[in-house]
Amino acid sequence: MRIEARQITGVLALVTSFAPLACAGSVQGTHRATEAPPAPSGPTAAPNAVAPQVESAPPASAAPATVVPDSVASAPPSAPRPSTIALGDGELAAGDAAFEKQDFAEAQRHYEAAPTGAARSVGLARVRIARVQVPLDYGAARGNAEVRASEIDLARAARAAPGLGPAFVELGRARLLLGDASGAIEALRNGVRLLPQEPEAHSQLGVALLATGHAADAVLELARAAELDPGSGPRHGNLGTALMMAGRTKDAIVEYETRVRIDDADSRAHSDLGTALLGTQDLPRALSELERAVQLDPVRPAFHSNLGYALQQLGRIDRAVAEYRLALKLDPNLVSAWINLATALARDPKTRAEAHAALARAKALSSDDPRVKANIDELDALEKIRAPPAERP
């Protein structure tokens, strides 16, 4: 999963492969990861020649700056807190422990052995959702019968036990997967009210707020989650992503740097940091981080496309083209890589026909993407300018 926060400023598309907005531990592939939808695109620039484009978060000019507590960015790494919110003791506690280890069969066994009640229903619904094989993105489970049935069970449990905080957090998480951001916010605000010291409640509320475009409020919740759980790399990564979406790139870099210190072997952590550094034009550091991301995860197409962008910015066109081609070999449907490849090829008249072909492929994949039209228009304008007078219309 990733957040693709778009702002068109030129014509080179950078896939912002931000880490999933998720609870602690989900970077290892747990059930939890939930992501906000893309931010709206910004205006398209119209340079006279084909020029680079960076997809970055639009500035939140109307939103007041949110102060991130110093303790969030500067706290020394410590052991992360469990991501599974405790439901109780006895069989419920055993189920929680198994669930934290992603042993869902064992978790279900313990939850089924627990006394009948709302907490037992929450545990079973949490396992049911965890077993659903859908991408764990915001809205990824729209229409999914299993998740919908679990959401109904969780809503029933929340009504039966209005003081049971985990019921509201799990209900909010289910609604995020179903694409019901407003319903998720309602449930998660109750979860935060009941569990003010639980980082997962604040984290999931932050995700829901991002899903409805409330970046400044999301920063507050995700900052609180990271403050309560300073040893969690994903929580710092989530906060960094929210800061990026709020237009606060330098603050985001601080959080991404913290995540890299905690999770140095996590490719997404390095990719996020590298992407943010590109936004500040710190190209040497960005290149180093993006190369590290590719080294750690050489089969992720977006990583190669982002690395190609950094190389192109540094004038290393041949290497950039090679990275774009590798990205497309891994994922022929990656529109951003087709656009990136076209901008690199358009620099040389000898490869301009291939640039047109790359843009045609991008258009076929995403006909309503404004980046594609901007690139085609700019490439056409570039060829008209450089054509001999007799060939001009």
DOTIFI-394405 format. One record per residue (C-alpha): x, z, y; residue in one letter. Coordinates in steps of 0.1 Angstrom, whole numbers. Example, Ala and Ser with C-alpha at 12.3 -4.5 7.8 and 13.67 -1.06 7.14 Angstrom:
[node [123 78 -45] "A"]
[node [137 71 -11] "S"]
This chain:
[node [0 0 0] "M"]
[node [10 -4 35] "R"]
[node [-3 -3 70] "I"]
[node [0 -36 89] "E"]
[node [-3 -26 125] "A"]
[node [-3 -59 144] "R"]
[node [6 -69 179] "Q"]
[node [14 -106 185] "I"]
[node [44 -109 208] "T"]
[node [59 -142 197] "G"]
[node [59 -160 164] "V"]
[node [80 -142 138] "L"]
[node [58 -120 116] "A"]
[node [73 -88 105] "L"]
[node [55 -71 77] "V"]
[node [54 -34 86] "T"]
[node [56 -19 52] "S"]
[node [48 16 62] "F"]
[node [45 42 35] "A"]
[node [10 50 23] "P"]
[node [-9 76 43] "L"]
[node [-12 100 14] "A"]
[node [-7 135 3] "C"]
[node [26 149 -7] "A"]
[node [38 135 -40] "G"]
[node [18 103 -39] "S"]
[node [49 83 -33] "V"]
[node [56 88 -69] "Q"]
[node [24 69 -77] "G"]
[node [-2 96 -79] "T"]
[node [-39 92 -75] "H"]
[node [-40 103 -39] "R"]
[node [-27 76 -16] "A"]
[node [-52 64 10] "T"]
[node [-44 41 38] "E"]
[node [-60 33 71] "A"]
[node [-70 -3 79] "P"]
[node [-49 -26 102] "P"]
[node [-49 -20 139] "A"]
[node [-63 -49 159] "P"]
[node [-40 -77 170] "S"]
[node [-27 -79 205] "G"]
[node [-24 -110 228] "P"]
[node [-4 -139 217] "T"]
[node [26 -148 238] "A"]
[node [32 -185 246] "A"]
[node [69 -191 250] "P"]
[node [82 -226 255] "N"]
[node [101 -226 222] "A"]
[node [96 -210 188] "V"]
[node [106 -174 193] "A"]
[node [106 -142 172] "P"]
[node [75 -121 167] "Q"]
[node [74 -85 157] "V"]
[node [43 -69 143] "E"]
[node [42 -34 157] "S"]
[node [17 -9 167] "A"]
[node [-1 -15 200] "P"]
[node [6 10 228] "P"]
[node [-21 36 231] "A"]
[node [-22 34 269] "S"]
[node [-55 51 273] "A"]
[node [-47 80 250] "A"]
[node [-28 110 262] "P"]
[node [5 117 246] "A"]
[node [3 142 218] "T"]
[node [31 167 216] "V"]
[node [45 169 181] "V"]
[node [57 205 174] "P"]
[node [94 208 174] "D"]
[node [92 225 140] "S"]
[node [79 192 125] "V"]
[node [109 171 134] "A"]
[node [136 197 132] "S"]
[node [126 219 102] "A"]
[node [152 219 75] "P"]
[node [140 203 42] "P"]
[node [124 227 18] "S"]
[node [105 224 -14] "A"]
[node [72 205 -8] "P"]
[node [40 224 -14] "R"]
[node [17 213 -43] "P"]
[node [-6 184 -33] "S"]
[node [-34 196 -55] "T"]
[node [-57 221 -37] "I"]
[node [-63 251 -59] "A"]
[node [-99 253 -73] "L"]
[node [-96 288 -88] "G"]
[node [-80 308 -116] "D"]
[node [-80 307 -154] "G"]
[node [-89 272 -167] "E"]
[node [-93 259 -132] "L"]
[node [-58 269 -123] "A"]
[node [-45 253 -156] "A"]
[node [-64 222 -147] "G"]
[node [-49 221 -112] "D"]
[node [-13 225 -127] "A"]
[node [-19 196 -151] "A"]
[node [-34 175 -124] "F"]
[node [-4 181 -102] "E"]
[node [18 168 -130] "K"]
[node [-5 137 -133] "Q"]
[node [-14 147 -168] "D"]
[node [-51 138 -163] "F"]
[node [-61 142 -199] "A"]
[node [-49 178 -200] "E"]
[node [-64 185 -166] "A"]
[node [-98 172 -178] "Q"]
[node [-95 194 -209] "R"]
[node [-90 225 -188] "H"]
[node [-116 217 -162] "Y"]
[node [-142 210 -190] "E"]
[node [-134 245 -204] "A"]
[node [-139 262 -170] "A"]
[node [-172 280 -163] "P"]
[node [-200 257 -151] "T"]
[node [-202 255 -113] "G"]
[node [-192 236 -82] "A"]
[node [-154 241 -87] "A"]
[node [-156 227 -123] "R"]
[node [-175 197 -110] "S"]
[node [-149 191 -83] "V"]
[node [-121 192 -109] "G"]
[node [-138 167 -131] "L"]
[node [-146 144 -102] "A"]
[node [-110 145 -90] "R"]
[node [-98 134 -125] "V"]
[node [-124 107 -127] "R"]
[node [-113 92 -94] "I"]
[node [-76 95 -104] "A"]
[node [-82 73 -135] "R"]
[node [-98 45 -116] "V"]
[node [-75 15 -116] "Q"]
[node [-79 2 -81] "V"]
[node [-54 -1 -53] "P"]
[node [-54 32 -35] "L"]
[node [-60 18 0] "D"]
[node [-87 26 25] "Y"]
[node [-119 9 12] "G"]
[node [-102 -3 -20] "A"]
[node [-130 12 -41] "A"]
[node [-160 -3 -23] "R"]
[node [-186 -10 -49] "G"]
[node [-167 8 -76] "N"]
[node [-192 26 -98] "A"]
[node [-169 53 -110] "E"]
[node [-158 63 -75] "V"]
[node [-193 61 -62] "R"]
[node [-206 84 -90] "A"]
[node [-178 108 -83] "S"]
[node [-187 108 -46] "E"]
[node [-223 117 -55] "I"]
[node [-211 146 -77] "D"]
[node [-187 159 -50] "L"]
[node [-215 157 -24] "A"]
[node [-237 177 -47] "R"]
[node [-209 203 -53] "A"]
[node [-204 206 -15] "A"]
[node [-241 213 -10] "R"]
[node [-242 238 -38] "A"]
[node [-210 257 -26] "A"]
[node [-208 252 12] "P"]
[node [-178 275 13] "G"]
[node [-157 256 -12] "L"]
[node [-131 238 8] "G"]
[node [-116 216 -19] "P"]
[node [-151 201 -25] "A"]
[node [-152 188 10] "F"]
[node [-116 175 9] "V"]
[node [-121 156 -24] "E"]
[node [-154 143 -10] "L"]
[node [-137 130 21] "G"]
[node [-110 114 -1] "R"]
[node [-136 96 -22] "A"]
[node [-154 83 9] "R"]
[node [-121 70 22] "L"]
[node [-117 50 -10] "L"]
[node [-152 37 -6] "L"]
[node [-146 26 30] "G"]
[node [-169 53 46] "D"]
[node [-146 65 73] "A"]
[node [-172 83 94] "S"]
[node [-186 101 63] "G"]
[node [-150 110 53] "A"]
[node [-144 125 87] "I"]
[node [-175 147 85] "E"]
[node [-165 160 51] "A"]
[node [-128 165 60] "L"]
[node [-136 184 92] "R"]
[node [-155 208 71] "N"]
[node [-125 209 47] "G"]
[node [-101 217 75] "V"]
[node [-124 244 89] "R"]
[node [-125 261 55] "L"]
[node [-89 255 46] "L"]
[node [-70 256 80] "P"]
[node [-36 264 63] "Q"]
[node [-39 236 37] "E"]
[node [-17 206 46] "P"]
[node [-36 182 24] "E"]
[node [-69 188 43] "A"]
[node [-52 180 76] "H"]
[node [-34 150 61] "S"]
[node [-66 134 47] "Q"]
[node [-84 140 80] "L"]
[node [-56 123 98] "G"]
[node [-60 93 75] "V"]
[node [-97 91 82] "A"]
[node [-92 94 120] "L"]
[node [-67 65 118] "L"]
[node [-93 45 99] "A"]
[node [-116 48 129] "T"]
[node [-90 40 155] "G"]
[node [-84 76 167] "H"]
[node [-46 74 166] "A"]
[node [-40 103 190] "A"]
[node [-63 127 171] "D"]
[node [-47 115 138] "A"]
[node [-13 124 151] "V"]
[node [-24 160 157] "L"]
[node [-37 164 122] "E"]
[node [-8 147 105] "L"]
[node [16 167 127] "A"]
[node [-1 199 115] "R"]
[node [2 187 79] "A"]
[node [39 181 83] "A"]
[node [43 215 101] "E"]
[node [26 233 72] "L"]
[node [46 213 46] "D"]
[node [79 205 62] "P"]
[node [96 197 28] "G"]
[node [72 169 20] "S"]
[node [87 135 28] "G"]
[node [54 116 26] "P"]
[node [39 139 52] "R"]
[node [67 131 77] "H"]
[node [63 94 68] "G"]
[node [25 96 74] "N"]
[node [31 112 108] "L"]
[node [57 85 116] "G"]
[node [32 58 108] "T"]
[node [5 74 130] "A"]
[node [30 77 158] "L"]
[node [39 40 154] "M"]
[node [2 31 156] "M"]
[node [-1 52 188] "A"]
[node [28 32 203] "G"]
[node [53 61 201] "R"]
[node [81 43 183] "T"]
[node [109 67 192] "K"]
[node [90 97 180] "D"]
[node [81 78 148] "A"]
[node [118 72 142] "I"]
[node [125 109 142] "V"]
[node [98 115 115] "E"]
[node [111 86 95] "Y"]
[node [146 99 97] "E"]
[node [134 132 84] "T"]
[node [117 115 55] "R"]
[node [149 96 46] "V"]
[node [168 129 46] "R"]
[node [143 144 22] "I"]
[node [137 112 1] "D"]
[node [169 92 3] "D"]
[node [162 74 -29] "A"]
[node [127 63 -17] "D"]
[node [128 26 -8] "S"]
[node [97 29 14] "R"]
[node [112 56 35] "A"]
[node [142 33 43] "H"]
[node [119 4 49] "S"]
[node [97 23 73] "D"]
[node [127 36 93] "L"]
[node [142 1 94] "G"]
[node [110 -14 106] "T"]
[node [107 12 134] "A"]
[node [143 7 144] "L"]
[node [136 -30 148] "L"]
[node [109 -20 174] "G"]
[node [137 -4 195] "T"]
[node [160 -34 190] "Q"]
[node [185 -11 172] "D"]
[node [194 -41 150] "L"]
[node [226 -28 132] "P"]
[node [208 4 121] "R"]
[node [177 -15 112] "A"]
[node [196 -39 91] "L"]
[node [214 -11 72] "S"]
[node [180 6 64] "E"]
[node [163 -26 54] "L"]
[node [192 -35 32] "E"]
[node [190 -1 16] "R"]
[node [153 -6 9] "A"]
[node [160 -39 -8] "V"]
[node [188 -24 -28] "Q"]
[node [164 4 -40] "L"]
[node [135 -19 -47] "D"]
[node [146 -56 -50] "P"]
[node [113 -69 -62] "V"]
[node [91 -59 -32] "R"]
[node [84 -92 -13] "P"]
[node [78 -75 21] "A"]
[node [111 -58 20] "F"]
[node [129 -92 17] "H"]
[node [108 -107 45] "S"]
[node [116 -77 68] "N"]
[node [153 -79 60] "L"]
[node [151 -117 68] "G"]
[node [137 -108 102] "Y"]
[node [165 -85 110] "A"]
[node [191 -110 99] "L"]
[node [174 -137 120] "Q"]
[node [174 -114 150] "Q"]
[node [212 -110 145] "L"]
[node [216 -148 143] "G"]
[node [224 -149 106] "R"]
[node [199 -177 99] "I"]
[node [212 -189 66] "D"]
[node [209 -154 51] "R"]
[node [175 -149 67] "A"]
[node [162 -181 52] "V"]
[node [175 -170 18] "A"]
[node [156 -137 21] "E"]
[node [124 -154 31] "Y"]
[node [126 -178 2] "R"]
[node [132 -148 -22] "L"]
[node [102 -130 -7] "A"]
[node [81 -161 -14] "L"]
[node [94 -165 -49] "K"]
[node [82 -129 -55] "L"]
[node [49 -135 -37] "D"]
[node [39 -171 -28] "P"]
[node [9 -157 -9] "N"]
[node [28 -136 16] "L"]
[node [17 -152 48] "V"]
[node [42 -134 70] "S"]
[node [71 -147 49] "A"]
[node [58 -183 53] "W"]
[node [56 -178 91] "I"]
[node [91 -162 92] "N"]
[node [105 -191 71] "L"]
[node [90 -216 95] "A"]
[node [105 -200 126] "T"]
[node [139 -200 110] "A"]
[node [137 -237 98] "L"]
[node [122 -248 132] "A"]
[node [155 -242 149] "R"]
[node [171 -272 132] "D"]
[node [155 -306 137] "P"]
[node [166 -316 102] "K"]
[node [145 -288 87] "T"]
[node [116 -290 111] "R"]
[node [94 -310 86] "A"]
[node [98 -281 61] "E"]
[node [89 -257 89] "A"]
[node [56 -277 94] "H"]
[node [50 -275 56] "A"]
[node [56 -237 56] "A"]
[node [30 -233 84] "L"]
[node [6 -255 66] "A"]
[node [9 -232 36] "R"]
[node [4 -202 58] "A"]
[node [-27 -218 73] "K"]
[node [-41 -225 38] "A"]
[node [-37 -189 29] "L"]
[node [-50 -174 61] "S"]
[node [-68 -200 83] "S"]
[node [-81 -174 108] "D"]
[node [-47 -157 113] "D"]
[node [-39 -161 150] "P"]
[node [-2 -160 142] "R"]
[node [-4 -192 123] "V"]
[node [-21 -211 151] "K"]
[node [4 -198 176] "A"]
[node [33 -210 155] "N"]
[node [18 -245 149] "I"]
[node [10 -249 186] "D"]
[node [45 -238 196] "E"]
[node [62 -260 171] "L"]
[node [41 -290 182] "D"]
[node [50 -282 218] "A"]
[node [87 -279 210] "L"]
[node [87 -313 193] "E"]
[node [69 -330 222] "K"]
[node [95 -316 246] "I"]
[node [124 -328 226] "R"]
[node [109 -362 217] "A"]
[node [123 -393 235] "P"]
[node [101 -404 265] "P"]
[node [88 -435 247] "A"]
[node [75 -413 218] "E"]
[node [56 -389 240] "R"]
[node [18 -393 243] "P"]
